[in-house]
Amino acid sequence: MRRALLVLLTVLLPLILTTGTAQAAPSAAAPTVAAVPADAGRGWPVSGAQGVLDLAARGYVEEEYLLSGQADTFDQVGLWTEDGRWATRVATTGNPYTTRMVVVRPRDAARFNGTVVVEWLNVSFGVDIPVDFSQSYEHFIREGYAYVGVTTQKAGADKLKSLDPARYAAVNLSGDALSYDVFSQAAQAVRANPQLLGGRTPTVVLGTGHSQSALRLTTYANAIQPVRRSYDGFMIHGRAALAAPIGDGPLSAKIRTDLGVPVFVLQSETDVIASASVRQNTAQVRTWEVAGTAHADQYGLNLYNAANARDKSINDGAPTTCDKPVNSMTFRYAENAAFRYLDRWARGGAAPPTAAPISMLLNLIILRDGDQNALGGVRLPDLDVPVASYSPNNSGGNVPGACLLLGTTTPLTPDRIRQLYPDHATYVAKFTAAADRALRSGYLLQPDRDEAVARAEAAPVPVP
């Protein structure tokens, strides 16, 4: 009988391990952190805020640390299907690495609200780009968050060494297979090293990533988070339907519904055509599609261009330009609200409000109004009371591929604006009503509502 049971277990156990639930695995040895001297190398963190934002005036500091340890790599186990219930196993252990973390935190530790946002820095253009910081840094600072940007992939690490070899001589990521455990160990380091946060320890650690990083974060949430349990929630921003590979390659994937921590999927118009097949709103997954927005926009580009001028990381520091004016819709307002809700959700509070999806025909074509602005989706006042049409793609430019993602802004004609708003008071009244609608719906926070209305009051609409 005992022999028969042993045979049965031998046959069934591999099947159990491949049917969706990732199996717990012990974490790798705790990483170490070491401060990078402020004056090392050229004297500033590549892709950091120094010289771009006046953090001191806002009561914040920026510090840089080296994160070192031994990372595991993972293999896919069994069949991975679209439901995201993916199993993995540790493939290799003891892979040494050293990377860097840029920490932006309140100077006065008493201002820290207990939440740390850890960003998987985007390397789609060959250098670390802190996309989510560039959109939501004002919100983070207002609320007292700490932010940590992590160089998680080899391309970013290699670029650091080429741009500032003296500052980053020790940095070494042998390949992207290490990225998933490196990202886990970044959260581990944040929890275990109070010096990173001015002597405080976090209450909530949120993982975030945009574009290529969002694809990897989708895989992380589905396959690694159930094993490592490193994060209290995720912001997956600008994803396509595909997830990044661990084993057999990318595949279309939803977020697994048994994850146990909340996931916010935040999408622009550029993203929805590539992700409509995996739309979802569940007890643990919330999706917002923000109408009028592009994968990247002028607001985030301003911060990137300033950092690039300092670092000379792309195009010898020249600003990125496109054939047409870049999308200037206020995506940041929706992202700020999304972070507020995700933080509350991760602390055990109520789930964020739902939002209608962007209206599409056959999940292929975005439906638009007479001014060529998208229908449906999260509605911000700059779209509901427009002075321009906003589209998700652009063309040309001096950085190959960038303008396709940056979108366009096409001002409405003066005649059309006068038709919509016969006088300035009418424009301000309509804009204020739209801002208040978005505030009540939960898509706009009070400080952003007030900023938006002040802009409308100062805007020369209609044109004199």
N, C-alpha and C positions, 0 to 999 in steps of 0.2 A: 504494500500500500504506500509506504513511504517512498519507495523507488518510483512508483507510478506518479505520485504527486510531484516529485522532483522533475521527472520527464515533462509533465504537463506545464510546470512553471518555466522550464527551459524553452518550451515552444511558445508559451503565451507572453512571456515577459518582453521579448523584442517587439511583439505586436502592440502591447500596451504602451510601450515607449514611443511608438510612432503614430499614435492616434490623436495627437494634437496638443496635449498639455506638456509644456516644457518641464523637464525634471530639474529639481533643485541641485545646484552644484556649489561647492564651497568657493568663496571668493579667493582670489590670489592674495599673496602677502600684501599687507598694507603699504601703499606708496609713501614716499617721503616728499616733503616740500622744502625748497630753499629759496629765499628771497633773491631776486636779481638786483644787484646794486643799481640805484636810480641812474648813476652816471656811466654805467657799463656801455661799451661800444659807442654808438652814436648818441646815446643818452635818452632814448625813449622807446617804448614798446611799439614794434611794427603793428600797424592797424589799430593802435590804441587811440585814446581820446586826447592825449597830451598835445597841446598846441592847436587843437581843433575845437574843444569845448572848454569853457572856463569852469572846471569842476570846483575849484576852490571857492569861487563866488557862490556856488550852490551848496557848499558844505560837504563836498565829496572829495575823495582822494582816489588816485589810480596807482596800483602797485602790480608788480609782475613777479611771478614765481616759476621756478622749474619744478615740474612734477616728474618723479622718477620711480620706477618700480619694475615688476616683472608681470607681463600681461599674458593672458591665455588667448588662444584662438579657438574658433568654434567650427564645427561641421554640422551641416543639415542632417537631421535624422528623419527618415520616413518621407512620406509624400506631403509637400506643402501645398495647401489649397487656399482659395481666395478668402476663407473665413479668418485667416491669420493665426489660427491655433497651431503654431509651429514649434516643433521640438528640435532641440540641438543637443550636441554633446561637446565636451571639451576636446579639441583636437591636439593642441600642443600647449605646454606650460613653460614657464620660466623664460619667456622672451623679454630680454631687457629693453627698456625704452627710457628716454627722457624727452619730455615735451614742455610746453610752457602754458601758463594760465595768466590771463590779465584780469585783475580783480578791481572792480569799481565799487566803492562802499562808502557809507557815511563816515565822515571824519570823526564825528561824535558817535560812539558806539550806541549811546542811548537812543539815537534816532533810528537804528536798525529795526525794521518791523518783523524780523524773524524769517523772511523769505529770501532765498537765494535763487536766482535764475542762472542756470548754466547753459551756455550756448555752444552747440557744435558748430564751430566757425566754418563758413562756407568757402570752398576752394575751387569753385567752378571756373574762375578766371586765373587760377594758379597762385593765388595769395589769399591769406585769411581775410574774410570780409565779415564783420559783425552785423549782419543784416537786421536781426531782431533788436539789437541794441540801438542801431541807427534809427529805427522806427519808434521805439518806446522808451528811450532814455529819459525823456521829460517825465513820463509817468513813473518810472522807477525812482527817480530822484524825489518827486513829489511825495511818493508813498513810503520812502525809506527802505527800498529793496537793496540788496547787494547783488551785483552782477559778476559772473565769471565767464570769460571767453576762453575756450579751450582749443588749442591746436591739436586736432584729433586725427588728421590724415597726413600722409607722407608728403603730398604736394605742398601743403602749408608749412610743414617742418623744413623741407628742403629750401623753400623760398626764404624763410627766416635766415637760414645759414648763409644764403647767397647775398641777402640784403645787408646783414649786419653780422659778419662772421665772428667778430670779437664778442658781441653780446650773447650770441646763440651757439657758441662753439660746442657746448655739451648736448645740444638738442639732437635727438636721433630717433626717428620712427622708421623701422625697416620696411613697413608695408601697411596697407589699409586693413589687412586681416587683424591687426592689433587694435583697430579703432574702436571696436565695440567694448572691449575691456578697458581701454584707456578712458573712454567716456564714463564707464562705471567707476573706475578708480578716481576720476575727478570728483564725483559726488562723494565717494568715500573720504577723500582728502578734505573736502569742504566740511564734512561732519566732524572729522577727527582733529582738525587743526584750528583752534580758535584764533590764532594769530592772523589767519587769512581774513577774519571778519572783525578785526579790532578787539579781539578778546571774547567775542560772543560765539555762541553755537546756534545753528539754524533750527527753526521749527519745521520749515517746509523747504524742500529742494526740488525745483522744477527744471526739467530738461526741455530745451527748445532748439529748433533748427529750421532752416529755410532752404527750399529748392533741393539741390543735391543732398544737403544735410537732412532735409525732410524725408527724402527717400531712405536714407540710412537710419533715421530715427524711427521710421515706420517699421523697418526690420528690427531695430533695437526693441521697440515696444512689443512686437509680436514674439520675438525669439529670445531676447536677452533679459529684458526686465523680469519675466517670470523666474529666471534663474538667479539673477543678481539682486533683484529687488532694491535697486539703488535710488530710484526717484519716486517722488510723491505725486507726480503728474507730468504731463507732457503738452507742449505747444508745438504742433506739427503744422508748419506754415509754408504754403506754396508747394504742395505735393502733387505729383502725378499719380495715376493709378498704380504704376509700378513701384516695387520696393527694391532696395539695393540687394545685391547677391551676398550670400554666404557660401552656398553650395552650388546648385545647378544653374544659377543665374536669376535675373529679375523676373518677377511675375506679378500680375495684378493682385492686389490684396486690400482687404478692409482691415480695420483695427480689430483685434480679437476682443470679444465682448466679455471675456472672463478675466480681464487683466487685473482688476482689483484696485487700480488707480485711474483717475480721470484723464481723458485725452481730449484736447481741443484742436480741431482741424480748421485752420483759417485759410481761406482761399480768395484769390483775386479772379478777375475775368480771364486772364491769361491761363490760369490753372484749371478752370472748370471743364474746359473741353477735353483736357488730358486726364481728368479725374472723375467725370460724371458717373462712370460705371461703378465707382466704389463709394458713392455718397452714402452717408449713414448718420443717423441720430438715434442713440440708444441711451440706456441708463448711465453708461460710462463714457460715451463718445458724443461730443457735440460738434457739429459742422456749421460754420458761417461762411457764406459766399458773399463777398462785398462788391456790390455793383459799382461800375465806373472805374474800377481799379486795375492796375497792371502788376505783373509779377515783381517788378521793381519800379520805383517812381522817383520824381524829382526831389522829394524831401529826403529820402535815404541817399540819393545820389549826391546831394550837397555835402553830406558828411563824408561819404566815400571820396569825392573829388578833393576835399580838403586834406584827408589823410594821405591820399595818393600823391598830392603835390609835395607833401612832406617826405613820404617814404620813397617816392619814385619807383613804385612796385610794378606799375603797368604803364606802357606808353611813355616812359621816362617822366612820369608825373603829370602828363597833359590831362586836362579834364575830358571826360567822356562826352562826346557829342553825337547827335543823331540828325537824320534828315529833317525831322519835324520836332516841334516842342514836345518835351517829355511829359508823360502823364503826371498831372499835379493834383489828382484827387486825394482826399485826406484819409488814406487807408490807415494812417497811424491812429486815428481816433478809434476805429474799430479794434485795432490790435491792443490799444490801451485798455479798452473795456474788456476784451477777451482775457488779458492777463489778470485784471481785477477779479473776474469771475472764476478763472482757473485757480487762483490763489485761494479764494473762498471755498471752492469745491474741494480742493485738496485738503483743506482743514476740516472737512466733514460738513460744510455748509451746503446750501441748495445748489442744484445744477444751474448752469446759465440758461437764459431764455433761448428758445428755439428761434430760428429765422427761416423764412421762405427761401428756397433755392433761387438762383438766377434762372430766369425763364429761358428755356431752350427748346428747339425743335429737334426731336430725335436724338437728344444729347449731343448734337453736333453743331448747331447754329444758335447763337445767342439772339434772342428776340429783342428788338429795339423800338423806341418811340420815334416820333417825327423828328426829333433833334439828334437821333442816332445814339441815344444813351440807353443802356441796358434796362430791361424790365425785371422786376422781382429782386430777390437778394436782400442783403442788409442795405438799408437806404440811409445815407448820410445827407445832411442838409445841402452840401455843395452839389449833390446830384439831383435832389428833389427840387431845388431852386437853382437851376444851372445858368451859368454864363458861358459855357463851353460844352462841347461834346468830348467824351473821354473814351478812348479805345485801348485795347489791351496790348497792341503791338506797334512797333515802329520799324524803321528801316535805315540802311546805310550806317554811317558812323565810323569812328576811328578805332573801335575795339570790336573785332569780329564776334558776332553773335549777341552782343550786349543789347543792341537797340531792338532786336526782336522781342526782348523781354521788358523793355522800358515803357512801352505804351506811348500814346500821343494825347495832346490837348489841342483841340481846335476851337478857337473862340467863336461863339455865335456872332452873326452879323449884328451891327448896331440896330438895324431895323427889327430884327427878331428880338433883341433884348428890350427895345422900347415896346414891342408888342406884348411881351411877357410882363414888363414892369414899366408902366407909364411914367412913374416918378420914383425917386429914391425911397420915399417912405413906403411905397408898395413893396419894393424889393426887400427892405429890411423887415417888414411885417411878415411877408411870406417866408423869408429865411428863418426868422425867429420861430415861427410856428413849426417849421420843419425840424429845426434843432430841438425844440421841445418834444416833438413826436419821437425823435430818435432817443432822446433822454429817457422818456417814459418807457420806451421799448427795451431799453437797456443796451443800446448800441453806441451810446455816447455818454461819457462821464461828465459830471458837472463842470470841472475846470475846462474841459475841451469844448463843452457847449458854450461857456462864457467866452472863450477865445474865438470860437467860430462866429458868434454873434458880433463881437467887437470888430472882427475883420469885415463882416458885412456892413456894419455901420460906417466903416471908413472907406469902403469900396466906391469908386466912381461909377455907380450903376444907377440909372442908365448913363451912357457916355454923354457928357454935357454937349 
